[in-house]
Amino acid sequence: MDKFIDLHMHSTRSDGSFAPKDVVAHALSVGVSTISLTDHDSVAGVAEATAAGDAVGIGVVPGVELSAQVGKKDVHILGYFIDTEQDDFKAYLKKFQEARIERAEKIVEKLNKMGVHIQMAQVLAKAGEAAVGRPHVADVLVDEGAVFSSNEAFYKYLGYGKPAYQSKYTMTPAEAIEVIHAAGGLASLAHPILYKQDDLIPQFAKVGLDALEVMHIKHDAKTTKRYSQAAEQNGLLKTGGSDCHGDGRGDAVMGLVKVPVEFLDAMKERLG
């Protein structure tokens, strides 16, 4: 069987349900030869994943998925081969983690004013070492019996435009790309199909975008071909991944998106 890779997945260090070492174990079980752990605004799981990969022969590319915004549209920029100890990169992540906590505090405050009583300490406990996010608030709401499921929590309280929604600190795509480059990495636009605005691709290419995620669980064969052509037209590398969040979160299953090793080879060649 030909080797394949998966360059987009999450762990318990953001909104996934697998610990970093278990992400690696799962990759091994489905035949993935190299992964990139791309937690949201966090690299806290990279060292654990790398150690687990070394032990079983799975390559681990240091990665991250940074949040950015264009107008009112949220976009995600994937970073690959980053130096997780680079000063500017670490400073950015620290600022972002602090902003995530402030956002969660405001959400909890809104819920309390609505008569839905939870405490920030519960949210932090639920998050553990992960970057604090709305899924952790949703989990607390389920625990407290305020809702039956995480989906209901988002539909009723936490989703965009809902009564406890709170906008988040973010940066522009150009700033996210700059942060990734400062850490020695390559920047790729994640899941472009979700933005419904393909003119973003040449815009981001002009400010330093290196790659485009052409393969993704949301991309069918026709969409993959479309974005492969867009990558070529804009001089971008191609990346791809399942966007797996583990067992029971989302519909992305590791092993279904079989990204060719050649994508990784081209990235390494670009970096020299």
MARZAFI-470697 format. One record per residue (C-alpha): residue in three letters; y, z, x. Coordinates in Angstrom, 1 decimal. Layout:
% MARZAFI-470697
<rec residuo="ALA" north="Y" up="Z" east="X"/>
...
% end
This chain:
% MARZAFI-470697
<rec residuo="MET" north="0.0" up="0.0" east="0.0"/>
<rec residuo="ASP" north="3.4" up="-0.9" east="1.3"/>
<rec residuo="LYS" north="5.7" up="2.0" east="2.2"/>
<rec residuo="PHE" north="8.7" up="2.6" east="0.1"/>
<rec residuo="ILE" north="11.7" up="5.0" east="0.2"/>
<rec residuo="ASP" north="13.8" up="7.0" east="-2.3"/>
<rec residuo="LEU" north="17.4" up="7.7" east="-1.3"/>
<rec residuo="HIS" north="18.7" up="9.5" east="-4.4"/>
<rec residuo="MET" north="17.3" up="12.9" east="-5.6"/>
<rec residuo="HIS" north="18.4" up="16.4" east="-6.4"/>
<rec residuo="SER" north="17.1" up="19.9" east="-5.8"/>
<rec residuo="THR" north="17.8" up="23.5" east="-7.0"/>
<rec residuo="ARG" north="20.7" up="23.4" east="-4.6"/>
<rec residuo="SER" north="22.6" up="21.5" east="-7.3"/>
<rec residuo="ASP" north="21.2" up="20.6" east="-10.7"/>
<rec residuo="GLY" north="17.5" up="19.8" east="-9.9"/>
<rec residuo="SER" north="14.5" up="21.9" east="-10.8"/>
<rec residuo="PHE" north="12.5" up="21.5" east="-7.5"/>
<rec residuo="ALA" north="13.3" up="23.5" east="-4.4"/>
<rec residuo="PRO" north="14.1" up="21.3" east="-1.4"/>
<rec residuo="LYS" north="10.7" up="21.8" east="0.1"/>
<rec residuo="ASP" north="9.0" up="20.9" east="-3.2"/>
<rec residuo="VAL" north="11.1" up="17.7" east="-3.4"/>
<rec residuo="VAL" north="9.4" up="16.7" east="-0.1"/>
<rec residuo="ALA" north="6.0" up="17.8" east="-1.4"/>
<rec residuo="HIS" north="6.4" up="15.7" east="-4.5"/>
<rec residuo="ALA" north="7.6" up="12.7" east="-2.4"/>
<rec residuo="LEU" north="4.4" up="13.0" east="-0.4"/>
<rec residuo="SER" north="2.3" up="13.1" east="-3.5"/>
<rec residuo="VAL" north="3.7" up="9.8" east="-4.9"/>
<rec residuo="GLY" north="3.7" up="7.9" east="-1.6"/>
<rec residuo="VAL" north="7.4" up="8.0" east="-0.7"/>
<rec residuo="SER" north="7.7" up="7.6" east="3.1"/>
<rec residuo="THR" north="11.4" up="8.6" east="3.5"/>
<rec residuo="ILE" north="13.8" up="10.4" east="1.2"/>
<rec residuo="SER" north="17.4" up="11.5" east="1.1"/>
<rec residuo="LEU" north="18.3" up="14.7" east="-0.6"/>
<rec residuo="THR" north="21.6" up="14.0" east="-2.3"/>
<rec residuo="ASP" north="22.6" up="17.2" east="-4.1"/>
<rec residuo="HIS" north="25.9" up="17.2" east="-6.0"/>
<rec residuo="ASP" north="28.7" up="18.3" east="-3.6"/>
<rec residuo="SER" north="26.2" up="20.4" east="-1.6"/>
<rec residuo="VAL" north="24.1" up="20.0" east="1.6"/>
<rec residuo="ALA" north="22.6" up="23.5" east="1.3"/>
<rec residuo="GLY" north="19.1" up="22.1" east="0.9"/>
<rec residuo="VAL" north="19.1" up="19.5" east="3.7"/>
<rec residuo="ALA" north="17.8" up="21.8" east="6.4"/>
<rec residuo="GLU" north="14.9" up="23.1" east="4.3"/>
<rec residuo="ALA" north="14.0" up="19.5" east="3.2"/>
<rec residuo="THR" north="14.1" up="18.3" east="6.8"/>
<rec residuo="ALA" north="11.9" up="21.0" east="8.0"/>
<rec residuo="ALA" north="9.4" up="20.4" east="5.2"/>
<rec residuo="GLY" north="9.5" up="16.6" east="5.9"/>
<rec residuo="ASP" north="8.9" up="17.2" east="9.7"/>
<rec residuo="ALA" north="5.8" up="19.2" east="8.8"/>
<rec residuo="VAL" north="4.2" up="16.5" east="6.7"/>
<rec residuo="GLY" north="5.6" up="13.3" east="8.2"/>
<rec residuo="ILE" north="8.2" up="12.5" east="5.5"/>
<rec residuo="GLY" north="11.5" up="11.2" east="6.8"/>
<rec residuo="VAL" north="14.6" up="13.0" east="5.5"/>
<rec residuo="VAL" north="18.0" up="11.4" east="5.6"/>
<rec residuo="PRO" north="20.8" up="14.0" east="5.4"/>
<rec residuo="GLY" north="22.6" up="13.1" east="2.2"/>
<rec residuo="VAL" north="25.1" up="14.3" east="-0.5"/>
<rec residuo="GLU" north="26.5" up="13.0" east="-3.8"/>
<rec residuo="LEU" north="30.2" up="13.6" east="-4.0"/>
<rec residuo="SER" north="32.2" up="13.7" east="-7.2"/>
<rec residuo="ALA" north="35.3" up="11.4" east="-7.5"/>
<rec residuo="GLN" north="37.5" up="10.1" east="-10.2"/>
<rec residuo="VAL" north="39.3" up="6.9" east="-11.1"/>
<rec residuo="GLY" north="41.8" up="7.5" east="-13.9"/>
<rec residuo="LYS" north="39.7" up="9.5" east="-16.3"/>
<rec residuo="LYS" north="36.4" up="7.9" east="-15.2"/>
<rec residuo="ASP" north="34.0" up="10.1" east="-13.1"/>
<rec residuo="VAL" north="32.2" up="8.2" east="-10.3"/>
<rec residuo="HIS" north="29.8" up="9.4" east="-7.7"/>
<rec residuo="ILE" north="29.8" up="8.4" east="-4.0"/>
<rec residuo="LEU" north="26.6" up="8.9" east="-2.1"/>
<rec residuo="GLY" north="26.8" up="9.8" east="1.6"/>
<rec residuo="TYR" north="24.0" up="9.1" east="4.0"/>
<rec residuo="PHE" north="23.3" up="10.1" east="7.6"/>
<rec residuo="ILE" north="26.1" up="12.7" east="7.5"/>
<rec residuo="ASP" north="26.7" up="15.4" east="10.0"/>
<rec residuo="THR" north="26.5" up="18.4" east="7.8"/>
<rec residuo="GLU" north="28.2" up="20.5" east="10.4"/>
<rec residuo="GLN" north="31.3" up="18.3" east="10.8"/>
<rec residuo="ASP" north="34.4" up="20.5" east="10.3"/>
<rec residuo="ASP" north="36.3" up="18.2" east="7.8"/>
<rec residuo="PHE" north="33.1" up="17.7" east="5.8"/>
<rec residuo="LYS" north="32.4" up="21.5" east="5.7"/>
<rec residuo="ALA" north="36.0" up="22.3" east="4.7"/>
<rec residuo="TYR" north="35.8" up="19.8" east="1.8"/>
<rec residuo="LEU" north="32.5" up="21.2" east="0.5"/>
<rec residuo="LYS" north="33.9" up="24.8" east="0.7"/>
<rec residuo="LYS" north="36.9" up="23.8" east="-1.3"/>
<rec residuo="PHE" north="34.7" up="22.0" east="-3.8"/>
<rec residuo="GLN" north="32.4" up="25.0" east="-4.2"/>
<rec residuo="GLU" north="35.4" up="27.3" east="-4.9"/>
<rec residuo="ALA" north="36.7" up="24.8" east="-7.4"/>
<rec residuo="ARG" north="33.3" up="24.7" east="-9.2"/>
<rec residuo="ILE" north="33.3" up="28.5" east="-9.5"/>
<rec residuo="GLU" north="36.9" up="28.4" east="-10.9"/>
<rec residuo="ARG" north="35.8" up="25.8" east="-13.4"/>
<rec residuo="ALA" north="32.9" up="27.8" east="-14.6"/>
<rec residuo="GLU" north="35.1" up="30.9" east="-15.0"/>
<rec residuo="LYS" north="37.4" up="28.9" east="-17.3"/>
<rec residuo="ILE" north="34.4" up="27.7" east="-19.3"/>
<rec residuo="VAL" north="33.1" up="31.2" east="-19.7"/>
<rec residuo="GLU" north="36.6" up="32.3" east="-20.8"/>
<rec residuo="LYS" north="36.8" up="29.6" east="-23.4"/>
<rec residuo="LEU" north="33.3" up="30.5" east="-24.8"/>
<rec residuo="ASN" north="34.2" up="34.2" east="-25.0"/>
<rec residuo="LYS" north="37.4" up="33.4" east="-26.9"/>
<rec residuo="MET" north="35.2" up="31.4" east="-29.3"/>
<rec residuo="GLY" north="33.0" up="34.5" east="-29.9"/>
<rec residuo="VAL" north="30.2" up="33.2" east="-27.6"/>
<rec residuo="HIS" north="29.9" up="36.2" east="-25.2"/>
<rec residuo="ILE" north="28.4" up="35.5" east="-21.8"/>
<rec residuo="GLN" north="29.4" up="36.7" east="-18.4"/>
<rec residuo="MET" north="30.3" up="34.9" east="-15.2"/>
<rec residuo="ALA" north="27.8" up="37.1" east="-13.3"/>
<rec residuo="GLN" north="25.0" up="35.6" east="-15.5"/>
<rec residuo="VAL" north="26.1" up="32.0" east="-14.6"/>
<rec residuo="LEU" north="26.2" up="32.8" east="-10.8"/>
<rec residuo="ALA" north="22.8" up="34.5" east="-11.0"/>
<rec residuo="LYS" north="21.4" up="31.4" east="-12.7"/>
<rec residuo="ALA" north="22.9" up="29.1" east="-10.1"/>
<rec residuo="GLY" north="21.6" up="31.2" east="-7.2"/>
<rec residuo="GLU" north="22.2" up="29.1" east="-4.0"/>
<rec residuo="ALA" north="23.1" up="26.0" east="-6.0"/>
<rec residuo="ALA" north="26.5" up="24.5" east="-6.5"/>
<rec residuo="VAL" north="27.7" up="26.1" east="-9.8"/>
<rec residuo="GLY" north="27.8" up="23.6" east="-12.7"/>
<rec residuo="ARG" north="27.7" up="23.3" east="-16.4"/>
<rec residuo="PRO" north="23.9" up="23.1" east="-16.5"/>
<rec residuo="HIS" north="23.9" up="26.8" east="-15.3"/>
<rec residuo="VAL" north="26.2" up="27.8" east="-18.1"/>
<rec residuo="ALA" north="23.9" up="25.9" east="-20.5"/>
<rec residuo="ASP" north="20.9" up="27.8" east="-19.2"/>
<rec residuo="VAL" north="22.7" up="31.1" east="-19.9"/>
<rec residuo="LEU" north="23.6" up="30.0" east="-23.4"/>
<rec residuo="VAL" north="19.9" up="29.2" east="-24.0"/>
<rec residuo="ASP" north="18.9" up="32.6" east="-22.6"/>
<rec residuo="GLU" north="21.4" up="34.4" east="-24.9"/>
<rec residuo="GLY" north="20.2" up="32.6" east="-28.0"/>
<rec residuo="ALA" north="23.5" up="30.8" east="-28.5"/>
<rec residuo="VAL" north="21.7" up="27.5" east="-28.5"/>
<rec residuo="PHE" north="18.1" up="26.3" east="-28.6"/>
<rec residuo="SER" north="18.4" up="23.9" east="-25.7"/>
<rec residuo="SER" north="20.5" up="22.7" east="-22.8"/>
<rec residuo="ASN" north="21.2" up="19.5" east="-24.7"/>
<rec residuo="GLU" north="22.5" up="21.4" east="-27.6"/>
<rec residuo="ALA" north="24.8" up="23.4" east="-25.3"/>
<rec residuo="PHE" north="26.4" up="20.2" east="-24.0"/>
<rec residuo="TYR" north="26.6" up="18.7" east="-27.5"/>
<rec residuo="LYS" north="28.1" up="21.8" east="-29.1"/>
<rec residuo="TYR" north="30.2" up="23.4" east="-26.3"/>
<rec residuo="LEU" north="30.2" up="21.9" east="-22.8"/>
<rec residuo="GLY" north="30.3" up="18.1" east="-23.1"/>
<rec residuo="TYR" north="33.4" up="16.0" east="-22.6"/>
<rec residuo="GLY" north="35.8" up="16.7" east="-25.5"/>
<rec residuo="LYS" north="33.8" up="19.7" east="-26.7"/>
<rec residuo="PRO" north="35.6" up="23.1" east="-27.3"/>
<rec residuo="ALA" north="34.5" up="24.7" east="-24.0"/>
<rec residuo="TYR" north="34.8" up="21.6" east="-21.8"/>
<rec residuo="GLN" north="36.9" up="22.1" east="-18.7"/>
<rec residuo="SER" north="37.9" up="19.2" east="-16.4"/>
<rec residuo="LYS" north="36.8" up="19.6" east="-12.8"/>
<rec residuo="TYR" north="38.4" up="19.4" east="-9.4"/>
<rec residuo="THR" north="37.8" up="16.0" east="-7.9"/>
<rec residuo="MET" north="39.1" up="13.5" east="-5.4"/>
<rec residuo="THR" north="39.6" up="9.7" east="-5.4"/>
<rec residuo="PRO" north="36.8" up="7.5" east="-4.3"/>
<rec residuo="ALA" north="38.8" up="6.6" east="-1.2"/>
<rec residuo="GLU" north="39.1" up="10.2" east="-0.3"/>
<rec residuo="ALA" north="35.3" up="10.7" east="-0.8"/>
<rec residuo="ILE" north="34.6" up="7.7" east="1.4"/>
<rec residuo="GLU" north="36.9" up="9.1" east="4.0"/>
<rec residuo="VAL" north="35.1" up="12.5" east="4.0"/>
<rec residuo="ILE" north="31.7" up="10.8" east="4.4"/>
<rec residuo="HIS" north="33.0" up="8.6" east="7.2"/>
<rec residuo="ALA" north="34.5" up="11.6" east="9.0"/>
<rec residuo="ALA" north="31.0" up="13.1" east="9.0"/>
<rec residuo="GLY" north="29.6" up="10.0" east="10.6"/>
<rec residuo="GLY" north="28.0" up="8.7" east="7.4"/>
<rec residuo="LEU" north="27.7" up="5.7" east="5.2"/>
<rec residuo="ALA" north="29.2" up="5.7" east="1.7"/>
<rec residuo="SER" north="27.4" up="4.1" east="-1.3"/>
<rec residuo="LEU" north="28.5" up="3.8" east="-4.9"/>
<rec residuo="ALA" north="25.9" up="5.5" east="-7.1"/>
<rec residuo="HIS" north="24.4" up="4.0" east="-10.3"/>
<rec residuo="PRO" north="27.1" up="1.4" east="-10.9"/>
<rec residuo="ILE" north="25.6" up="0.5" east="-14.3"/>
<rec residuo="LEU" north="26.9" up="3.8" east="-15.7"/>
<rec residuo="TYR" north="30.5" up="3.0" east="-15.1"/>
<rec residuo="LYS" north="30.6" up="-0.3" east="-17.1"/>
<rec residuo="GLN" north="33.4" up="-1.5" east="-14.8"/>
<rec residuo="ASP" north="32.1" up="-3.8" east="-12.1"/>
<rec residuo="ASP" north="35.5" up="-4.5" east="-10.8"/>
<rec residuo="LEU" north="35.4" up="-1.1" east="-9.2"/>
<rec residuo="ILE" north="33.0" up="-2.5" east="-6.6"/>
<rec residuo="PRO" north="35.5" up="-4.8" east="-4.8"/>
<rec residuo="GLN" north="38.2" up="-2.1" east="-5.2"/>
<rec residuo="PHE" north="36.0" up="0.4" east="-3.4"/>
<rec residuo="ALA" north="34.9" up="-2.1" east="-0.8"/>
<rec residuo="LYS" north="38.5" up="-2.6" east="0.2"/>
<rec residuo="VAL" north="38.9" up="1.2" east="0.9"/>
<rec residuo="GLY" north="35.8" up="1.4" east="3.1"/>
<rec residuo="LEU" north="32.7" up="1.6" east="0.8"/>
<rec residuo="ASP" north="29.7" up="0.7" east="2.9"/>
<rec residuo="ALA" north="27.0" up="0.2" east="0.3"/>
<rec residuo="LEU" north="26.0" up="-0.2" east="-3.4"/>
<rec residuo="GLU" north="23.1" up="1.5" east="-5.1"/>
<rec residuo="VAL" north="21.4" up="-1.6" east="-6.5"/>
<rec residuo="MET" north="18.1" up="0.1" east="-7.4"/>
<rec residuo="HIS" north="18.2" up="3.0" east="-9.8"/>
<rec residuo="ILE" north="16.1" up="4.4" east="-12.7"/>
<rec residuo="LYS" north="18.7" up="3.0" east="-15.1"/>
<rec residuo="HIS" north="18.6" up="-0.5" east="-13.5"/>
<rec residuo="ASP" north="16.1" up="-3.0" east="-14.9"/>
<rec residuo="ALA" north="15.2" up="-6.1" east="-12.8"/>
<rec residuo="LYS" north="18.1" up="-8.1" east="-14.2"/>
<rec residuo="THR" north="20.6" up="-5.4" east="-13.4"/>
<rec residuo="THR" north="19.1" up="-4.9" east="-9.9"/>
<rec residuo="LYS" north="19.6" up="-8.6" east="-9.2"/>
<rec residuo="ARG" north="23.1" up="-8.5" east="-10.5"/>
<rec residuo="TYR" north="24.1" up="-5.6" east="-8.2"/>
<rec residuo="SER" north="22.2" up="-7.1" east="-5.3"/>
<rec residuo="GLN" north="24.4" up="-10.2" east="-5.6"/>
<rec residuo="ALA" north="27.5" up="-8.0" east="-6.0"/>
<rec residuo="ALA" north="26.6" up="-6.2" east="-2.8"/>
<rec residuo="GLU" north="26.2" up="-9.5" east="-0.9"/>
<rec residuo="GLN" north="29.4" up="-10.9" east="-2.3"/>
<rec residuo="ASN" north="31.4" up="-7.8" east="-1.1"/>
<rec residuo="GLY" north="29.7" up="-7.4" east="2.3"/>
<rec residuo="LEU" north="27.9" up="-4.2" east="1.2"/>
<rec residuo="LEU" north="24.6" up="-2.7" east="2.2"/>
<rec residuo="LYS" north="22.0" up="-2.0" east="-0.5"/>
<rec residuo="THR" north="20.7" up="1.4" east="-1.3"/>
<rec residuo="GLY" north="18.5" up="2.7" east="-4.1"/>
<rec residuo="GLY" north="16.7" up="5.7" east="-5.5"/>
<rec residuo="SER" north="15.2" up="7.4" east="-8.5"/>
<rec residuo="ASP" north="17.9" up="10.0" east="-9.1"/>
<rec residuo="CYS" north="15.1" up="12.4" east="-9.7"/>
<rec residuo="HIS" north="16.1" up="15.9" east="-10.8"/>
<rec residuo="GLY" north="12.6" up="17.3" east="-10.9"/>
<rec residuo="ASP" north="10.4" up="18.3" east="-13.7"/>
<rec residuo="GLY" north="12.0" up="18.4" east="-17.1"/>
<rec residuo="ARG" north="15.6" up="17.3" east="-16.3"/>
<rec residuo="GLY" north="16.5" up="13.8" east="-17.2"/>
<rec residuo="ASP" north="14.2" up="10.9" east="-17.3"/>
<rec residuo="ALA" north="14.1" up="9.9" east="-13.6"/>
<rec residuo="VAL" north="10.6" up="10.1" east="-12.1"/>
<rec residuo="MET" north="10.1" up="10.0" east="-8.4"/>
<rec residuo="GLY" north="7.9" up="7.1" east="-7.3"/>
<rec residuo="LEU" north="9.0" up="4.7" east="-10.1"/>
<rec residuo="VAL" north="11.9" up="3.2" east="-8.2"/>
<rec residuo="LYS" north="10.2" up="1.6" east="-5.1"/>
<rec residuo="VAL" north="13.1" up="1.0" east="-2.7"/>
<rec residuo="PRO" north="12.1" up="-1.2" east="0.2"/>
<rec residuo="VAL" north="12.2" up="0.2" east="3.8"/>
<rec residuo="GLU" north="14.3" up="-2.7" east="4.8"/>
<rec residuo="PHE" north="17.3" up="-1.1" east="3.0"/>
<rec residuo="LEU" north="17.0" up="1.9" east="5.4"/>
<rec residuo="ASP" north="16.6" up="-0.4" east="8.4"/>
<rec residuo="ALA" north="19.8" up="-2.2" east="7.6"/>
<rec residuo="MET" north="21.7" up="1.1" east="7.2"/>
<rec residuo="LYS" north="20.5" up="2.3" east="10.6"/>
<rec residuo="GLU" north="21.5" up="-1.1" east="12.1"/>
<rec residuo="ARG" north="25.0" up="-0.7" east="10.7"/>
<rec residuo="LEU" north="25.3" up="2.7" east="12.2"/>
<rec residuo="GLY" north="24.1" up="1.4" east="15.5"/>
% end
